[in-house]
């Protein structure tokens, strides 16, 4: 027979399901309207930048000057101009900032204490953040990449210099241009977990994405060049390189496989850093 006092035991709360955690993170993100509006506007601006770049080139394509004696005629590269680095950089900073805000924002407001009081499973909470932010930024990256590729090449079709997605290197370029966006978001999350400060996180993101590549350029020292080619945005530069153009990344350029692996390693390390720090550090 059970003890009479057992009838007064408090009911056991059911463990939060992963879908519940995703729903909670979605509610938090929706409450920060400025963050996802920034990502949406950045996506539209990135497509507009790529379209404008190709539209500006149409006049040059129509009236290209003859090549100097002994040199081959210039061949227009739709991948280089249609999936431009300026638009890619814009998406990188927007996605990275969104990822950082979702982490340091909760520490700044103190909401993280409420979150972990309601859901002690910190790994589950971070996993939900990773899936949500990664999914949203992957969607944004796919929209920008596919929209830019098909729209710019439709513009170029009348000039007979456009490309098809089935042409060599095109599918790889579109996938790489899209994949770097969620990778930057995950890196932003890791920086937010490490620094827990708005300004420090965003400045560190800018340094990693845009300043460090300037420090590790040139072909004189192989070890410096290889560090530079394994930085996040260098991977997408390799993946979007048109195999049928004369452009190269210089000496010691990484292979396509190396670029994919490097991008994956950045994503995995960023997630691991975020999970470990949030689990082990006090709130």
C-alpha positions as CSV (number, residue, x, y, z in Angstrom):
1,X,0.0,0.0,0.0
2,X,1.3,3.5,-0.9
3,X,1.9,6.0,1.9
4,X,-1.0,8.5,2.3
5,X,1.4,11.4,2.1
6,X,2.2,10.5,-1.5
7,X,-1.2,11.8,-2.6
8,X,0.0,15.3,-1.8
9,X,3.1,15.1,-4.0
10,X,3.3,18.0,-6.5
11,X,2.7,16.9,-10.1
12,X,5.7,16.4,-12.3
13,X,6.0,18.9,-15.1
14,X,6.4,17.3,-18.5
15,X,9.8,17.9,-20.1
16,X,9.8,20.5,-22.8
17,X,9.7,19.0,-26.3
18,X,12.1,20.3,-28.9
19,X,9.2,21.7,-30.9
20,X,8.2,23.7,-27.8
21,X,11.7,25.1,-27.6
22,X,11.6,26.1,-31.2
23,X,8.2,27.8,-30.7
24,X,9.6,29.7,-27.7
25,X,12.7,30.9,-29.7
26,X,10.4,31.9,-32.6
27,X,8.3,34.0,-30.2
28,X,11.5,35.7,-28.9
29,X,12.7,36.4,-32.4
30,X,9.3,37.8,-33.5
31,X,9.4,40.2,-30.5
32,X,12.6,41.7,-31.9
33,X,11.0,43.1,-35.1
34,X,14.0,45.2,-36.0
35,X,16.3,42.1,-36.3
36,X,14.4,40.1,-38.8
37,X,13.4,43.2,-40.7
38,X,17.1,44.0,-41.0
39,X,17.7,40.5,-42.5
40,X,14.8,40.9,-44.9
41,X,15.8,44.3,-46.0
42,X,19.5,43.2,-46.4
43,X,18.3,40.3,-48.6
44,X,16.4,42.7,-50.9
45,X,19.3,45.1,-50.9
46,X,21.7,42.3,-51.8
47,X,19.6,41.2,-54.8
48,X,19.3,44.8,-55.9
49,X,23.1,45.3,-55.6
50,X,23.7,42.3,-57.9
51,X,21.0,43.3,-60.4
52,X,22.4,46.8,-60.5
53,X,25.9,45.6,-61.1
54,X,24.9,43.5,-64.1
55,X,22.5,46.2,-65.4
56,X,25.4,48.7,-65.3
57,X,27.5,46.3,-67.3
58,X,25.1,45.9,-70.2
59,X,26.3,49.1,-71.9
60,X,29.9,47.9,-71.6
61,X,28.9,44.5,-73.1
62,X,27.1,46.2,-76.0
63,X,30.0,48.5,-76.7
64,X,33.1,46.6,-75.5
65,X,36.3,48.1,-76.9
66,X,38.4,45.8,-79.1
67,X,41.2,44.0,-77.3
68,X,44.8,45.1,-77.7
69,X,46.8,43.4,-80.4
70,X,47.8,39.9,-79.5
71,X,45.5,39.6,-76.5
72,X,42.3,37.6,-76.5
73,X,38.9,39.3,-76.3
74,X,37.5,40.0,-72.9
75,X,35.0,37.4,-71.8
76,X,32.2,38.6,-69.4
77,X,31.8,36.5,-66.3
78,X,28.2,36.4,-65.1
79,X,29.2,34.5,-61.9
80,X,31.6,37.2,-60.7
81,X,29.2,40.1,-61.4
82,X,25.9,38.4,-60.7
83,X,27.0,36.8,-57.3
84,X,29.0,39.8,-56.2
85,X,31.2,40.2,-53.1
86,X,29.5,43.4,-52.0
87,X,26.1,41.7,-51.8
88,X,27.7,38.7,-50.1
89,X,29.4,40.9,-47.5
90,X,26.1,42.6,-46.8
91,X,24.4,39.3,-46.1
92,X,27.4,38.1,-44.0
93,X,27.2,41.0,-41.7
94,X,23.4,41.0,-41.5
95,X,23.3,37.3,-40.7
96,X,26.2,37.4,-38.3
97,X,24.7,40.3,-36.4
98,X,21.3,38.5,-36.1
99,X,23.1,35.4,-34.7
100,X,25.0,37.5,-32.2
101,X,21.9,39.4,-31.1
102,X,20.0,36.2,-30.3
103,X,22.6,35.2,-27.8
104,X,24.0,38.4,-26.2
105,X,20.5,40.0,-26.3
106,X,19.2,37.5,-23.7
107,X,22.2,38.1,-21.4
108,X,21.9,41.9,-21.7
109,X,18.2,41.9,-20.8
110,X,18.5,39.1,-18.2
111,X,15.9,37.0,-20.1
112,X,18.4,34.1,-20.2
113,X,17.8,33.5,-16.4
114,X,14.1,33.2,-17.0
115,X,14.7,30.9,-20.0
116,X,17.0,28.5,-18.0
117,X,14.7,28.6,-15.0
118,X,11.8,27.4,-17.2
119,X,14.0,25.0,-19.2
120,X,17.1,23.7,-17.3
121,X,18.2,21.8,-20.4
122,X,20.6,24.4,-21.8
123,X,21.7,22.2,-24.7
124,X,18.1,22.0,-25.9
125,X,17.7,25.7,-25.7
126,X,20.8,26.4,-27.7
127,X,20.0,23.6,-30.2
128,X,16.6,25.3,-30.8
129,X,18.4,28.7,-31.3
130,X,20.8,27.1,-33.8
131,X,18.1,25.4,-35.8
132,X,15.9,28.4,-35.9
133,X,18.6,31.0,-36.8
134,X,20.3,28.6,-39.1
135,X,17.1,27.8,-40.9
136,X,16.0,31.4,-41.3
137,X,19.4,32.7,-42.5
138,X,19.7,29.6,-44.8
139,X,16.4,30.6,-46.4
140,X,17.5,34.2,-46.8
141,X,20.8,33.0,-48.3
142,X,18.9,30.8,-50.8
143,X,16.6,33.6,-51.8
144,X,19.4,36.0,-52.4
145,X,21.6,33.4,-54.2
146,X,18.9,31.9,-56.5
147,X,17.2,35.2,-57.1
148,X,20.4,36.9,-58.0
149,X,21.6,34.1,-60.3
150,X,18.4,33.7,-62.3
151,X,17.5,37.4,-62.5
152,X,21.0,38.5,-63.6
153,X,21.4,35.7,-66.2
154,X,17.9,36.5,-67.5
155,X,19.1,40.0,-68.1
156,X,22.2,38.7,-69.8
157,X,20.4,36.2,-72.0
158,X,19.7,38.8,-74.7
159,X,23.4,39.5,-74.9
160,X,24.1,35.8,-75.3
161,X,26.5,35.8,-72.3
162,X,24.2,34.4,-69.7
163,X,24.7,31.1,-67.9
164,X,22.4,28.2,-67.0
165,X,22.3,26.5,-63.6
166,X,23.4,23.4,-65.4
167,X,26.6,25.0,-66.7
168,X,29.9,24.0,-65.1
169,X,30.4,25.5,-61.7
170,X,27.0,27.3,-61.5
171,X,25.2,25.1,-59.1
172,X,28.2,25.0,-56.8
173,X,28.4,28.8,-56.9
174,X,24.7,29.2,-56.1
175,X,24.9,26.7,-53.2
176,X,28.1,28.2,-51.8
177,X,26.8,31.8,-52.0
178,X,23.7,30.7,-50.1
179,X,25.5,28.5,-47.5
180,X,27.9,31.1,-46.2
181,X,24.9,33.1,-44.9
182,X,23.9,30.6,-42.1
183,X,27.5,29.9,-41.4
184,X,28.1,33.6,-40.6
185,X,25.0,33.5,-38.4
186,X,26.4,30.6,-36.4
187,X,29.7,32.4,-36.1
188,X,27.8,35.5,-34.8
189,X,26.1,33.3,-32.2
190,X,29.5,32.0,-31.0
191,X,30.9,35.5,-30.7
192,X,27.8,36.6,-28.8
193,X,28.3,33.7,-26.4
194,X,32.0,34.5,-25.9
195,X,31.7,38.2,-25.5
196,X,28.1,38.8,-24.2
197,X,28.3,42.4,-25.3
198,X,26.7,44.1,-28.3
199,X,29.5,46.4,-29.5
200,X,32.3,43.9,-28.9
201,X,30.4,41.1,-30.7
202,X,29.6,43.2,-33.8
203,X,33.1,44.7,-34.0
204,X,34.7,41.2,-33.6
205,X,32.4,39.9,-36.4
206,X,33.6,42.8,-38.7
207,X,37.2,42.1,-37.9
208,X,36.9,38.4,-38.6
209,X,35.0,38.8,-41.8
210,X,36.6,41.9,-43.4
211,X,39.8,43.0,-41.6
212,X,41.6,39.7,-41.1
213,X,41.4,38.8,-44.8
214,X,43.4,42.0,-45.6
215,X,46.1,40.8,-43.1
216,X,46.5,37.4,-44.7
217,X,46.7,38.2,-48.4
218,X,49.4,38.1,-51.0
219,X,51.4,35.1,-52.4
220,X,54.8,35.8,-50.8
221,X,54.3,33.6,-47.7
222,X,52.4,30.4,-48.2
223,X,51.4,30.0,-44.5
224,X,50.0,33.5,-44.4
225,X,48.1,32.9,-47.7
226,X,46.7,29.6,-46.5
227,X,45.4,31.2,-43.2
228,X,43.6,33.8,-45.4
229,X,42.1,31.2,-47.7
230,X,40.6,29.4,-44.7
231,X,38.7,32.4,-43.3
232,X,34.9,32.3,-43.7
233,X,34.4,34.6,-46.7
234,X,37.4,33.2,-48.6
235,X,35.6,29.9,-48.9
236,X,32.7,31.4,-50.8
237,X,35.1,33.3,-53.1
238,X,36.5,29.9,-54.1
239,X,33.2,28.2,-54.5
240,X,31.8,31.0,-56.7
241,X,34.9,31.1,-58.9
242,X,33.9,30.5,-62.5
243,X,36.0,27.5,-63.8
244,X,35.7,28.9,-67.4
245,X,37.0,32.4,-66.6
246,X,40.6,33.7,-66.5
247,X,40.2,34.8,-62.8
248,X,42.1,32.9,-60.2
249,X,42.8,33.2,-56.4
250,X,46.5,33.3,-57.0
251,X,49.1,30.8,-55.7
252,X,48.1,28.3,-52.9
253,X,44.5,28.5,-53.8
254,X,42.3,26.0,-52.0
255,X,40.5,23.2,-53.8
256,X,36.7,23.2,-54.1
257,X,36.6,20.3,-51.5
258,X,38.8,22.2,-49.2
259,X,36.5,25.2,-49.4
260,X,33.5,23.1,-48.5
261,X,35.2,21.4,-45.6
262,X,36.5,24.7,-44.3
263,X,33.0,26.2,-44.4
264,X,31.6,23.2,-42.6
265,X,34.3,23.3,-39.9
266,X,33.6,27.0,-39.2
267,X,29.9,26.1,-38.7
268,X,30.6,23.1,-36.4
269,X,33.2,24.9,-34.3
270,X,30.8,27.9,-33.9
271,X,28.0,25.7,-32.7
272,X,30.3,23.8,-30.3
273,X,31.7,27.0,-28.8
274,X,28.2,28.4,-28.3
275,X,26.9,25.2,-26.6
276,X,30.0,24.7,-24.4
277,X,30.0,28.4,-23.2
278,X,26.3,28.6,-22.5
279,X,26.3,25.3,-20.6
280,X,29.3,26.0,-18.4
281,X,29.3,29.7,-17.7
282,X,27.0,31.3,-15.1
283,X,24.2,33.5,-16.3
